[in-house]
Amino acid sequence: MNPTIDLTTPGFWLVALLAAAVMTPITHGSLRRWVWAVVNLLFVAWMLQLRVGEAVAGVAVAYLGFRVLGCKGNRGSRGWGMLVAAVGLALVVGLFVLHKLPGVSHDLGMSSVNPLLLAVGFSYVFLRLIDAGRVIYEGGRAPPDLASTVNYLLPFHMLAAGPIQSYEDFVGQPAVPKAISAVEALGGFERIALGLFKKFVVAYMIQKIFLTDFYATGPYFLFEVQMHYLWIYLDFSAYSDIAVGIGRLMGVRTPENFDRPYLARNMIDFWERWHISLSQWVRRNLFIPIQLSLARRAGGKRALLIATVAFTVSFLLCGLWHGISWPFFAWGAMHALGLVVTNAYRYWLTKWLGRKGVKAYKQRLGYRVLAMFGTFEYVAFSLVVITYPWKDVWVW
């Protein structure tokens, strides 16, 4: 059994066509929600070859956990909420470790767990669980009903590679979207076609013709660094294009994930353009909480140092989310360093030139070109860290 989502298999596209055909005419919010849940569970059942019981049980546990986290009232209720939050976080992190370190699940006699987690894209489910749990616990939104729990955690078109929809955005979308026009439907199909072309034509050709997994040396190594970054962008953004296109046809809000990251002028700008839903998740759930906690302790002082700590912790954890290994830790450290340097440079430049002076400085063509080139190369070499052959040795 190979539980990974393969876009070349007919099952994925049959579910997509079924979802678009069945959901589009429904004008009753509750019915639409449950039909969408059934479609998502059908996809999970197909992925798991009908072993869907574990996934349903997991959704049920998440649903009950959300309900307890959303309890209002006396101090005892909130105490139970804190206990559930602590236990739930420990369980979710434990499952994440099992997912990222298959050898651990095998040693514990739970070798059947990782294929299940892989099939449902647990890396992304993990982030959605934390985002929803935080928002519900803080009282920002009410807990989801059972159907909405399925739809938020297991949206079939976002399981392969995201995007990671925020719980606030999920709850805020209309129960029944406006009727899709012919032009909008055509735009959805065009977006899917663009994703397929990027992945199976352009990215495929780059991989087969130019990439050697960095076994090449000399000048070709430098050339491969550039092509490798381009290949990763095309392959990864293709999944997002397909997800956005399918979501548009179904009337399901699906966030954009890329905005021409190769034009980024610094690392902060890069993370506003690359894997946008992940960077926003990191900002909401790691960076801002760390920053606010430290700022309260410092009495509003040492803002630059606090931002440095928040960037470092957030992106070291972001690196380990991608993979629990030394290469991904190093990748996270490189991006943390890039963000820290960028933030410090912005701070001192503003202090030196003033806001108007900085704005004029950024408008210079030479600055823009040099900044984009430097950022492109920094990102490209950071990707080498997680792809170079030493990754087979650097594993915890």
C-alpha positions in Angstrom: 0.0 0.0 0.0 1.4 3.4 -1.0 -0.7 6.0 0.9 0.8 9.1 -0.6 -1.5 11.3 -2.8 -0.6 10.8 -6.5 -2.1 13.3 -8.9 -1.6 10.9 -11.8 -4.2 8.4 -10.4 -7.8 8.7 -11.5 -9.2 8.4 -7.9 -8.1 12.0 -7.0 -9.7 13.5 -10.1 -12.9 11.4 -9.7 -13.4 12.8 -6.2 -12.7 16.3 -7.4 -15.3 16.0 -10.2 -17.8 14.5 -7.8 -17.3 17.3 -5.3 -17.7 20.0 -7.9 -20.8 18.3 -9.5 -22.5 17.5 -6.2 -21.7 20.6 -4.1 -22.3 23.4 -6.7 -26.1 23.2 -6.8 -26.7 22.8 -3.1 -28.1 26.0 -1.5 -28.7 24.8 2.0 -25.7 25.5 4.3 -26.1 22.5 6.6 -26.6 20.0 3.8 -23.7 21.4 1.9 -21.5 21.1 4.9 -22.4 17.4 5.4 -22.0 16.6 1.7 -18.6 18.1 1.7 -17.7 16.0 4.8 -18.8 12.8 3.0 -16.7 13.7 0.0 -13.7 14.3 2.2 -14.2 11.0 4.0 -14.7 9.1 0.7 -11.3 10.4 -0.4 -9.7 9.3 2.8 -11.4 5.9 2.5 -9.9 5.6 -1.0 -6.5 6.6 0.2 -6.6 4.1 3.0 -8.2 1.4 0.9 -11.3 1.5 3.1 -9.4 1.6 6.4 -11.2 4.8 7.3 -12.2 3.9 10.9 -8.9 5.2 12.3 -9.4 8.6 10.6 -13.0 8.9 11.7 -11.9 8.1 15.3 -9.3 10.7 15.1 -11.8 13.3 13.8 -14.2 12.4 16.7 -11.5 12.9 19.3 -10.6 16.2 17.7 -14.2 17.2 17.7 -14.7 16.4 21.4 -11.4 18.1 22.3 -12.5 21.3 20.5 -15.9 21.2 22.3 -14.1 21.0 25.7 -11.6 23.8 24.8 -14.6 26.0 23.9 -16.3 25.6 27.3 -17.3 28.9 28.9 -18.3 29.5 32.4 -16.8 28.8 35.8 -13.2 28.4 36.7 -13.6 24.7 36.8 -14.7 24.5 33.2 -11.7 26.6 32.2 -9.4 24.4 34.3 -10.7 21.3 32.4 -10.1 23.2 29.2 -6.5 23.9 30.1 -6.0 20.2 31.0 -7.5 19.1 27.7 -5.3 21.6 25.9 -2.2 20.3 27.6 -3.0 16.6 27.1 -4.2 17.2 23.5 -1.1 19.1 22.6 1.1 16.3 24.0 -0.8 13.7 22.0 -0.7 15.7 18.8 3.0 16.4 19.1 3.6 12.7 19.9 1.7 11.7 16.7 3.7 14.3 14.8 7.0 12.7 16.0 5.7 9.2 15.0 4.9 10.7 11.6 8.3 12.4 11.1 10.3 9.5 12.6 8.8 6.2 11.3 11.5 4.3 13.1 10.0 5.4 16.4 6.6 4.0 15.6 8.2 0.8 14.4 10.1 0.4 17.6 6.9 1.0 19.6 5.1 -1.7 17.7 2.9 0.9 15.9 4.1 0.5 12.4 0.6 0.8 11.0 0.2 4.3 12.4 2.6 6.1 10.0 0.9 5.0 6.8 -2.3 6.4 8.1 -0.7 9.7 9.1 1.0 9.9 5.7 -2.2 9.3 3.9 -4.1 12.1 5.5 -1.2 14.6 5.2 -0.7 14.8 8.9 2.0 17.4 8.7 -0.7 19.8 7.6 -3.5 18.4 9.8 -1.1 18.9 12.8 -0.9 22.6 12.0 -4.6 23.0 11.5 -5.3 21.2 14.8 -3.0 23.7 16.7 -4.4 26.7 14.9 -8.1 25.7 15.6 -7.3 24.7 19.2 -5.6 28.1 19.9 -8.4 30.2 18.4 -11.1 28.2 20.2 -9.4 28.2 23.6 -8.8 32.0 23.3 -12.5 32.4 22.6 -12.0 33.9 19.2 -14.4 31.4 17.5 -16.9 28.7 18.5 -15.9 25.0 18.2 -16.8 23.4 14.9 -19.6 20.9 14.5 -18.7 17.3 13.5 -19.0 17.9 9.8 -17.0 21.1 9.9 -14.3 19.3 11.9 -13.9 16.9 9.0 -13.9 19.6 6.5 -11.3 21.8 8.2 -8.9 19.0 9.1 -9.3 16.8 6.0 -10.0 18.9 2.9 -9.1 16.4 0.2 -7.7 19.0 -2.2 -5.4 20.5 0.4 -4.0 17.3 1.9 -1.2 16.7 -0.6 0.8 19.9 0.0 -1.5 22.5 1.7 -2.3 25.3 1.7 -2.9 25.6 5.5 -6.2 27.4 5.9 -6.5 29.3 9.1 -9.4 28.4 11.3 -10.5 32.0 11.3 -10.7 32.0 7.5 -12.5 28.7 7.5 -15.2 29.8 9.9 -15.5 33.1 8.2 -16.4 31.8 4.7 -20.1 31.8 3.8 -22.1 28.6 4.4 -23.3 28.8 0.8 -21.1 30.7 -1.6 -22.5 32.7 -4.4 -23.2 30.8 -7.6 -20.1 30.3 -9.7 -20.2 32.0 -13.1 -19.0 30.5 -16.4 -16.0 32.8 -16.3 -15.1 31.8 -12.8 -15.5 28.1 -13.6 -13.2 28.6 -16.6 -10.7 30.4 -14.3 -10.7 27.4 -12.0 -10.0 24.9 -14.8 -7.3 27.2 -16.1 -5.6 27.3 -12.7 -5.7 23.4 -12.5 -4.3 23.2 -16.0 -1.5 25.6 -15.1 -0.6 23.5 -12.1 -0.5 20.3 -14.1 1.6 22.0 -16.8 4.0 23.3 -14.2 4.4 20.0 -12.4 4.3 17.4 -15.2 5.9 19.4 -18.0 8.2 22.2 -16.9 9.2 20.8 -13.4 9.6 17.3 -14.8 11.8 18.5 -17.7 14.0 20.5 -15.3 14.4 17.5 -13.0 15.2 15.0 -15.7 17.5 17.3 -17.8 19.4 19.4 -15.3 19.3 17.9 -11.8 21.9 15.4 -10.5 21.0 15.4 -6.8 24.1 17.6 -6.4 26.6 14.9 -7.4 27.9 17.2 -10.1 30.9 19.3 -9.2 32.6 22.5 -10.5 30.6 25.2 -12.3 27.8 22.9 -12.9 27.1 22.7 -9.2 26.4 26.4 -9.1 24.2 26.1 -12.1 22.3 23.2 -10.5 21.7 25.3 -7.3 19.7 27.8 -9.5 17.8 25.1 -11.3 17.0 23.2 -8.1 15.4 26.3 -6.6 13.4 26.8 -9.7 12.3 23.1 -9.8 11.2 23.2 -6.1 9.2 26.3 -6.7 7.4 25.0 -9.9 6.7 21.6 -8.3 5.5 22.9 -5.0 3.4 25.9 -6.4 1.8 23.5 -8.9 0.1 21.7 -6.0 -1.2 25.0 -4.7 -2.5 26.0 -8.1 -4.4 22.7 -8.4 -5.8 23.1 -4.9 -6.9 26.7 -5.5 -8.5 25.7 -8.8 -10.5 22.8 -7.4 -11.5 24.9 -4.4 -12.8 27.6 -6.8 -14.9 25.1 -8.7 -16.4 23.7 -5.4 -17.0 27.1 -3.8 -14.5 26.3 -1.0 -12.2 29.1 0.0 -8.6 28.0 -0.6 -5.8 30.4 0.3 -3.1 31.4 -2.1 0.3 30.0 -1.2 2.8 31.8 -3.5 3.3 35.3 -4.9 6.4 35.3 -7.2 8.9 34.5 -4.4 11.9 34.8 -6.8 11.2 38.6 -6.8 11.7 38.9 -3.0 14.1 41.6 -2.0 14.9 40.2 1.5 14.1 37.2 3.7 11.1 38.9 5.3 9.7 39.7 1.9 10.5 36.2 0.8 8.3 34.7 3.5 5.5 37.0 2.6 5.7 35.4 -0.9 6.7 31.7 -0.3 4.4 29.1 1.3 2.4 32.1 2.5 -0.1 30.0 4.5 2.8 28.4 6.5 4.5 31.7 7.2 1.2 33.2 8.4 0.7 30.1 10.6 4.1 30.6 12.1 3.4 34.3 12.6 0.0 33.6 14.4 1.0 30.6 16.5 4.7 31.0 17.2 6.2 34.4 16.4 3.5 36.7 17.9 2.9 34.7 21.1 6.6 34.5 21.7 7.1 38.2 21.0 4.2 39.3 23.2 5.3 37.1 26.1 8.8 38.4 26.0 7.6 42.0 25.5 5.4 41.8 28.6 8.4 40.6 30.7 10.7 43.3 29.3 8.2 46.1 29.8 8.1 47.1 26.2 11.9 47.4 25.9 14.5 45.6 23.8 12.1 45.2 20.8 14.9 44.2 18.4 16.3 41.5 20.8 12.8 40.2 21.4 12.1 40.0 17.6 15.5 38.2 17.2 14.5 35.5 19.7 11.0 35.1 18.3 12.4 34.7 14.7 15.0 32.2 15.8 12.7 30.0 17.9 9.9 30.2 15.3 12.0 29.2 12.3 14.1 26.5 14.1 10.7 24.9 14.9 9.6 25.5 11.3 12.7 23.7 10.1 12.0 20.7 12.3 8.3 20.7 11.2 9.6 19.9 7.7 11.7 17.1 8.9 13.3 16.0 12.2 16.9 15.9 11.0 20.1 18.0 11.1 19.7 19.3 7.5 16.2 20.7 8.2 17.5 22.1 11.5 20.3 23.8 9.6 17.8 25.0 7.0 15.6 26.5 9.7 18.7 28.2 11.3 19.7 29.7 7.9 16.2 31.2 7.4 16.1 32.4 11.1 19.5 34.1 10.5 18.3 35.7 7.3 15.2 37.0 9.0 17.1 38.3 12.0 19.7 40.1 9.8 16.9 41.6 7.6 15.0 42.9 10.6 18.1 44.4 12.2 19.1 46.0 8.8 15.7 47.5 8.5 15.8 48.9 12.0 19.2 50.5 11.7 18.5 51.8 8.2 15.3 53.5 9.3 17.2 54.9 12.3 19.9 56.3 10.0 17.9 57.5 7.0 14.4 58.0 8.4 11.3 56.6 6.8 11.3 58.9 3.8 15.0 58.2 3.2 14.4 54.4 3.4 11.6 54.7 0.9 13.7 56.6 -1.6 16.6 54.1 -1.0 14.4 51.1 -1.8 13.2 52.7 -5.1 16.7 52.7 -6.5 17.0 50.2 -9.4 20.5 49.0 -8.4 19.3 48.3 -4.8 16.3 46.3 -6.0 18.3 44.2 -8.5 21.1 43.5 -6.0 18.7 42.7 -3.2 16.6 40.3 -5.3 19.8 38.5 -6.5 21.2 38.2 -3.0 17.9 36.9 -1.6 17.5 34.4 -4.5 20.9 33.0 -4.0 20.5 32.8 -0.2 17.3 30.8 -0.5 18.8 28.6 -3.3 21.8 27.6 -1.2 19.6 27.0 1.9 17.7 24.4 -0.2 21.0 22.7 -1.0 21.4 22.0 2.7 18.3 19.7 2.7 19.1 18.1 -0.6 22.8 17.5 -0.8 23.9 13.9 -0.4 25.0 14.4 3.2 21.3 14.4 4.2 21.5 10.5 4.2 24.0 10.7 7.0 22.5 13.6 9.0 19.5 11.9 10.5 18.6 11.7 14.2 
